[in-house]
Amino acid sequence: MIDLLEQYEKMHDNNIMLSFKGEVTFDLVNSILKIIEERLNRTEEDLKTKKKVYNVLVECLQNLCHHIEESASEETFGTKTAILMVYMNDNTYHVLTGNYIQNKNIDHLRNWLDQINSVSKDELRELYKKILNNEQFSEKGGGGLGFIDIARKSGQKLNYNFKSVNDNVSFFSFQINIPKHEL
Amino acid sequence: MKSLSLSPTSHTPFVSFDAETGSIELKGRSTPENSVEFYEPIMNWLDDYVKSPKETTKVEVKFEYFNTSSSKCILDIFKRLSVLPKNGKKVDITWFYEEDDEDMQEAGEDYSDILGLPFTVKQV
C-alpha cells in the first residue's frame, strides 16, 4: 500500500495547492480554476497577485487542453493525459505542467519559447499586439498568444525542457514562477 | 432591432447591447471553451447595428479576466465599432480596470493603440 501519510506530508511540506494527473477537459479546467480561486481567496490577500496567478493558470490549462486535442488526433502515443501542479514557496507561486508532445513539433515550440524569453518587457508587449492584430487564429483561438501572456503577466522567463520518451514522442515540462507582488 | 443580452457565467461575460439607446456593455470574465463560437452572435448583432447606428454609441467594457483566445474576439468587436467614426457617428469607449490591475489597464491601452481609436481607460 502507498504510504499516504508520507504523501500527505510531502504535499504539505512543499505547500502544494493543487496536483492533478489525468485527462484535461474543459469541464475539468473550470473545476480546477474554481478550486484555485477559492484557495487564493482564502490565502492570498493581494488582489494583483491573485489575478496574475489565476490568469497564468487559465493560459496554462488552455495550452494543455489545446495541445492534447492536437496530439490525440494523430494517435502517436495514445494518451490524452497531462500533469498539473501549483505550489507556493519563498513568496512565489509556481505553476507546472507536463504533457506528451510529438517530436516533430518540438523545434517549433522550443523556438517560440526561446524567442519569448529573449525579448524585453516592452518588446513582448509589441509582439503581443502584432500577433493579436495580424495573425489568423486557429478555430479554437489561442494562436500563439498564450505563452506571451504567461510571460507578460508573470514578468518571468519561461522554464521548460523536453525529455525523450521514444522515437516519436517526448514529454514537455513547463514551469512558470509568479512572484508575489510587493506591497 | 432587438437588443442582445446574455447573463454572465463563471467563464462568460455579462453582455448588454441595446440598439435603441446605442449602449453597449460587456463585463466580467471571458474564458469560454470556444471563444469564436461564444462571440459569434455578438459579432452578428454588431454587423447589423453598424448599418443603422445611433448618433452616439456608448461602449463600456469592464473585464475582470479574459483569456488570450477571447482577446482576438474582443479586438473584432472594437474593429466593428471603429467604422462608426468613419461614417460620421460618434463612439465613446470606456475601458475600466479594477484597482491596481495594471495588466488590464495595459490591455485597454493596447486595444486603443492597435485600432488608433481613443479609449477612456480608467479605474473602476
Chai-1 contact restraints between the chains, C-beta under 6 A:
chainA,res_idxA,chainB,res_idxB,connection_type,confidence,min_distance_angstrom,max_distance_angstrom,comment,restraint_id
A,F26,B,E33,contact,1.0,0.0,6.0,A-B,restraint_1
A,K48,B,D100,contact,1.0,0.0,6.0,A-B,restraint_2
A,V58,B,T31,contact,1.0,0.0,6.0,A-B,restraint_3
A,V58,B,N67,contact,1.0,0.0,6.0,A-B,restraint_4
A,K129,B,D110,contact,1.0,0.0,6.0,A-B,restraint_5
A,K129,B,I114,contact,1.0,0.0,6.0,A-B,restraint_6
A,L132,B,S71,contact,1.0,0.0,6.0,A-B,restraint_7
A,L132,B,L75,contact,1.0,0.0,6.0,A-B,restraint_8
A,N133,B,I114,contact,1.0,0.0,6.0,A-B,restraint_9
A,F137,B,K72,contact,1.0,0.0,6.0,A-B,restraint_10
A,K140,B,N34,contact,1.0,0.0,6.0,A-B,restraint_11
A,G141,B,S35,contact,1.0,0.0,6.0,A-B,restraint_12
A,G141,B,S69,contact,1.0,0.0,6.0,A-B,restraint_13
A,G142,B,S69,contact,1.0,0.0,6.0,A-B,restraint_14
A,L145,B,T68,contact,1.0,0.0,6.0,A-B,restraint_15
A,G146,B,T68,contact,1.0,0.0,6.0,A-B,restraint_16
A,D149,B,T68,contact,1.0,0.0,6.0,A-B,restraint_17
A,K153,B,D103,contact,1.0,0.0,6.0,A-B,restraint_18
